[in-house]
Amino acid sequence: MEKTILLCQPRGFCAGVERAVQIIDELVRRSGETVYVRKEVVHNRVVVDEFKRRGVIFVDDVEDAPKSSLLVFSAHGIAPAVRERAEARDQRTIDAVCPLVVKVHREVTRFVGEGYHVLLIGHAGHEEVDGTMGQAGGHVTLIQNEAEAEAYQPTAGQPLALVSQTTLAVSEVQHVIDVLQRRFPGIHLPAKSDICYATENRQAAVRAMAPDCDAILVIGSNNSSNSRSLRDAAGDGGRPAYLIDDPAMIQPAWLAGVTTLGVTAGASTPETLVADVIERVRQLDPHFVTVQPVGTGEPAMTFRPPRELAAILGPLE
């Protein structure tokens, strides 16, 4: 019996990830120096391991890289205090932060400047959340779920504004917003959702594909918030959905009784890994003959490289 793999569109790299990866690739190829990166440039093990193979050194913080070294900040963004510590060490820094994360940082700064206390919907410990909260010190409170939204007690008379982590599940954010708007009808929201366009598009596409699937593989690392959100969206309709960042993770039992398998990939997942997963599925069950793209691609989007990259490398190719 011939079986089918439905290959979800859009999937994989977003413009922010593409930009961050290209920044480091240019530095490795052209700088002639050891490139240090604070945290994982993007949350994907395959991408990080490939850069390690090429000599890139990933560090937990600026103090772990030598003084005067070439240091890249990850796509998830940083607090201003991190940049200040790097400057004090004379490190030459390049900020690979996604411009859509910068949008949230600017919203926080503007809201606080206008007298608001900012509520940030996000996950504690995520680098993007740490960077966003660091934009305004004690003027930002993290709200992780509906229970925390119900429990939050503002200072009397303090106006509230709301922002969110860019990589969350759309439904997850909306549930929290509903609670906060019910409790605080005057809470100020951004003019446009903070959820990244790629996160929204990939979640919508996998939800549209899910009814036609018996099971779904979501390719992405477990520490990738957008990949976990994509897995949750894939499973919303009751189909089994599995998050993997290595083809070897696929269990033969997952394919038992499956005639139509959906495959999608988080915004920090390279397309080479998608091909590897399809190959592994076919090794486990040769009846998966047909690969059928479903959905539509998203409009091409690119973000300009940071000015400091050209300052270090000269004119970019």
C-alpha positions as CSV (number, residue, x, y, z in Angstrom):
1,M,0.0,0.0,0.0
2,E,1.5,3.3,-1.1
3,K,1.7,5.9,1.7
4,T,2.0,9.7,1.5
5,I,4.1,12.3,3.3
6,L,2.4,15.8,3.3
7,L,5.1,18.4,3.4
8,C,3.7,21.6,5.0
9,Q,4.2,25.0,3.5
10,P,5.5,27.4,4.8
11,R,8.1,25.7,7.0
12,G,11.7,26.2,8.2
13,F,13.9,29.2,8.3
14,C,12.3,32.6,8.8
15,A,13.9,35.9,7.8
16,G,15.3,36.6,11.3
17,V,17.0,33.2,11.5
18,E,18.3,33.5,7.9
19,R,19.8,36.8,8.8
20,A,21.5,35.6,12.0
21,V,22.9,32.5,10.3
22,Q,24.2,34.6,7.4
23,I,25.9,37.0,9.8
24,I,28.0,34.2,11.4
25,D,28.6,32.6,8.0
26,E,30.1,35.8,6.6
27,L,32.3,36.3,9.7
28,V,33.6,32.8,9.6
29,R,34.4,33.0,5.9
30,R,35.9,36.5,5.8
31,S,37.0,37.8,9.2
32,G,40.0,35.6,9.6
33,E,39.3,35.6,13.4
34,T,37.8,33.3,15.9
35,V,34.1,34.1,16.1
36,Y,32.4,34.0,19.6
37,V,28.6,33.8,20.0
38,R,26.8,34.6,23.2
39,K,24.2,31.8,23.7
40,E,22.9,29.7,20.7
41,V,22.6,32.0,17.7
42,V,19.3,30.2,17.0
43,H,17.7,27.4,18.9
44,N,18.6,24.5,16.6
45,R,21.1,21.9,17.5
46,V,22.1,21.1,13.9
47,V,22.8,24.7,13.0
48,V,24.8,25.2,16.2
49,D,26.8,22.0,15.8
50,E,27.7,22.9,12.2
51,F,29.1,26.3,13.3
52,K,31.0,24.6,16.1
53,R,32.5,22.3,13.4
54,R,33.6,25.4,11.6
55,G,35.4,26.8,14.6
56,V,32.7,29.1,16.1
57,I,32.8,29.2,19.9
58,F,29.5,29.6,21.8
59,V,29.7,31.1,25.3
60,D,27.2,31.7,28.0
61,D,28.0,35.3,28.6
62,V,30.4,38.1,27.5
63,E,32.9,37.4,30.3
64,D,33.4,33.9,28.8
65,A,34.9,35.4,25.6
66,P,38.3,37.1,25.6
67,K,38.6,40.8,25.8
68,S,38.7,42.6,22.4
69,S,37.3,39.5,20.8
70,L,34.7,39.3,18.0
71,L,31.4,38.6,19.7
72,V,28.0,38.0,18.1
73,F,24.7,38.4,20.1
74,S,22.1,35.8,19.3
75,A,18.9,36.3,17.3
76,H,16.8,36.3,20.6
77,G,18.0,39.8,21.7
78,I,19.8,41.0,24.8
79,A,19.3,43.5,27.7
80,P,21.2,46.8,27.4
81,A,23.3,45.7,30.4
82,V,24.8,42.9,28.4
83,R,26.0,45.3,25.7
84,E,27.5,47.6,28.3
85,R,29.5,44.7,29.8
86,A,30.8,43.8,26.3
87,E,31.8,47.4,25.6
88,A,33.7,47.5,28.9
89,R,35.7,44.5,27.7
90,D,36.4,46.2,24.4
91,Q,34.7,43.4,22.5
92,R,33.7,44.1,18.9
93,T,30.1,43.2,18.9
94,I,27.6,42.4,16.2
95,D,23.9,42.1,17.1
96,A,22.1,39.4,15.2
97,V,18.8,40.1,17.1
98,C,15.8,39.6,14.9
99,P,14.2,43.0,13.9
100,L,10.8,41.7,15.1
101,V,12.3,41.2,18.6
102,V,13.7,44.8,18.3
103,K,10.1,45.9,17.7
104,V,9.0,44.5,21.0
105,H,12.0,46.1,22.8
106,R,11.0,49.5,21.4
107,E,7.4,49.0,22.5
108,V,8.6,48.3,26.0
109,T,10.8,51.3,26.1
110,R,8.1,53.5,24.7
111,F,5.4,52.2,27.0
112,V,7.6,52.7,30.1
113,G,8.5,56.2,28.9
114,E,4.8,57.0,28.7
115,G,4.2,55.8,32.3
116,Y,2.9,52.3,31.7
117,H,3.8,49.2,33.6
118,V,4.4,46.5,31.0
119,L,3.1,43.0,31.2
120,L,5.1,40.6,29.1
121,I,3.5,37.3,28.0
122,G,6.3,34.7,27.7
123,H,8.2,31.8,29.2
124,A,10.6,32.3,32.1
125,G,14.2,31.6,31.3
126,H,13.9,32.0,27.5
127,E,16.6,34.3,26.1
128,E,14.1,36.5,24.3
129,V,12.2,37.1,27.5
130,D,15.4,37.9,29.5
131,G,16.4,40.4,26.8
132,T,12.9,42.0,26.7
133,M,12.6,42.3,30.5
134,G,16.1,43.9,30.6
135,Q,14.9,46.8,28.5
136,A,13.1,48.4,31.4
137,G,14.3,46.8,34.7
138,G,11.5,46.6,37.3
139,H,8.9,48.1,35.0
140,V,8.1,44.8,33.3
141,T,6.2,41.8,34.8
142,L,6.3,38.4,33.2
143,I,2.9,36.6,32.8
144,Q,3.4,33.0,31.7
145,N,-0.2,31.7,31.6
146,E,-3.8,32.3,32.4
147,A,-3.4,31.5,36.1
148,E,-0.8,34.2,36.5
149,A,-2.9,36.6,34.5
150,E,-5.8,35.9,36.9
151,A,-3.5,36.3,40.0
152,Y,-1.6,39.5,38.9
153,Q,-2.3,42.5,41.2
154,P,-1.1,45.9,39.8
155,T,-0.2,48.9,41.7
156,A,-3.3,51.0,42.3
157,G,-3.7,53.6,39.6
158,Q,-0.8,52.3,37.5
159,P,-1.7,52.1,33.7
160,L,-0.9,48.8,32.1
161,A,0.5,47.9,28.6
162,L,0.9,44.5,27.1
163,V,3.6,42.9,24.9
164,S,4.5,39.2,24.1
165,Q,7.3,36.9,23.3
166,T,7.4,36.6,19.5
167,T,7.5,32.8,19.2
168,L,4.5,31.6,21.3
169,A,1.5,29.8,20.1
170,V,-1.1,32.3,18.9
171,S,-3.9,30.6,20.9
172,E,-1.8,30.5,24.0
173,V,-1.2,34.3,23.8
174,Q,-4.8,35.0,23.0
175,H,-6.1,33.1,26.1
176,V,-3.9,35.2,28.3
177,I,-4.9,38.4,26.6
178,D,-8.5,37.5,27.1
179,V,-8.0,37.2,30.8
180,L,-6.1,40.4,31.1
181,Q,-8.5,42.4,29.0
182,R,-11.4,41.1,31.1
183,R,-9.7,42.1,34.3
184,F,-8.1,45.3,33.1
185,P,-10.3,46.7,30.2
186,G,-8.1,49.7,29.8
187,I,-4.9,47.7,29.2
188,H,-2.9,49.1,26.2
189,L,-2.0,46.6,23.4
190,P,0.5,47.1,20.6
191,A,-0.9,48.3,17.3
192,K,0.0,45.0,15.8
193,S,0.5,41.5,17.3
194,D,4.0,40.8,18.6
195,I,3.8,37.2,17.4
196,C,6.3,36.7,14.6
197,Y,4.8,36.4,11.1
198,A,6.7,33.1,10.6
199,T,5.4,31.7,13.8
200,E,1.8,32.6,12.9
201,N,2.1,31.4,9.3
202,R,3.6,28.0,10.3
203,Q,1.0,27.4,13.0
204,A,-1.8,28.3,10.6
205,A,-0.4,26.0,7.9
206,V,0.0,23.0,10.1
207,R,-3.5,23.4,11.6
208,A,-4.9,23.4,8.0
209,M,-2.9,20.3,7.1
210,A,-3.6,18.3,10.3
211,P,-7.1,17.0,9.4
212,D,-5.6,15.2,6.4
213,C,-2.9,13.5,8.5
214,D,-2.8,10.4,10.7
215,A,0.3,11.8,12.5
216,I,2.6,14.7,12.2
217,L,6.4,15.2,12.7
218,V,7.5,18.6,13.7
219,I,11.2,19.2,13.1
220,G,12.9,21.5,15.6
221,S,14.9,21.5,18.9
222,N,13.1,21.2,22.2
223,N,14.6,24.5,23.4
224,S,13.1,26.3,20.5
225,S,9.9,28.0,21.7
226,N,8.5,28.4,18.2
227,S,9.0,24.7,17.4
228,R,7.3,23.7,20.6
229,S,4.4,26.0,19.8
230,L,4.3,24.5,16.3
231,R,4.1,21.0,17.8
232,D,1.2,22.1,20.1
233,A,-0.6,23.6,17.0
234,A,-0.1,20.4,15.1
235,G,-1.7,18.4,17.9
236,D,-4.6,20.7,18.5
237,G,-6.9,18.6,16.2
238,G,-6.1,15.4,18.2
239,R,-3.6,13.9,15.8
240,P,-0.3,12.6,17.4
241,A,2.4,15.2,16.9
242,Y,6.0,14.6,17.7
243,L,8.8,17.1,18.1
244,I,12.2,15.9,16.8
245,D,15.5,17.5,16.1
246,D,17.2,14.3,14.8
247,P,15.9,11.8,12.3
248,A,17.1,9.0,14.7
249,M,14.5,10.1,17.2
250,I,11.7,8.8,14.9
251,Q,10.2,5.7,16.6
252,P,8.9,2.9,14.3
253,A,5.8,2.7,16.5
254,W,4.9,6.3,15.5
255,L,4.4,5.1,11.9
256,A,2.3,2.0,12.7
257,G,-1.1,2.4,11.0
258,V,-0.2,5.7,9.5
259,T,-0.9,6.1,5.8
260,T,-0.6,9.9,5.6
261,L,2.2,11.5,7.6
262,G,2.5,15.3,7.9
263,V,5.9,16.9,8.2
264,T,6.7,20.5,9.1
265,A,9.6,22.4,10.6
266,G,10.1,25.3,13.0
267,A,11.5,28.6,12.0
268,S,15.1,27.8,13.1
269,T,15.2,24.4,11.2
270,P,17.3,24.1,8.1
271,E,15.8,22.5,5.0
272,T,18.6,19.9,4.9
273,L,17.2,18.4,8.1
274,V,13.7,18.1,6.5
275,A,15.3,16.0,3.7
276,D,17.0,13.8,6.3
277,V,13.8,13.2,8.1
278,I,12.0,12.2,5.0
279,E,14.8,9.8,4.1
280,R,14.6,8.3,7.6
281,V,10.9,7.8,7.4
282,R,11.3,5.9,4.1
283,Q,14.0,3.7,5.6
284,L,11.6,2.8,8.4
285,D,8.7,2.3,6.0
286,P,9.4,2.1,2.3
287,H,5.7,2.4,1.5
288,F,6.0,6.2,2.0
289,V,6.6,6.8,-1.7
290,T,4.8,10.1,-2.4
291,V,5.9,13.4,-1.0
292,Q,3.2,16.0,-1.6
293,P,3.7,19.7,-0.7
294,V,0.5,21.2,0.8
295,G,-0.2,24.8,1.6
296,T,1.3,27.9,0.1
297,G,4.6,29.6,0.6
298,E,4.9,32.9,2.3
299,P,6.0,36.2,0.6
300,A,9.8,36.5,0.6
301,M,11.0,38.6,3.4
302,T,14.6,39.7,4.1
303,F,16.2,41.8,6.8
304,R,19.2,43.9,6.2
305,P,22.5,42.9,7.9
306,P,23.6,45.1,10.8
307,R,25.8,48.1,9.9
308,E,28.6,46.8,12.2
309,L,29.0,43.7,10.0
310,A,30.1,45.9,7.0
311,A,32.3,47.9,9.4
312,I,34.2,44.8,10.2
313,L,34.2,43.0,6.9
314,G,34.0,45.8,4.4
315,P,31.4,45.8,1.6
316,L,29.1,42.7,1.8
317,E,28.9,40.3,-1.1
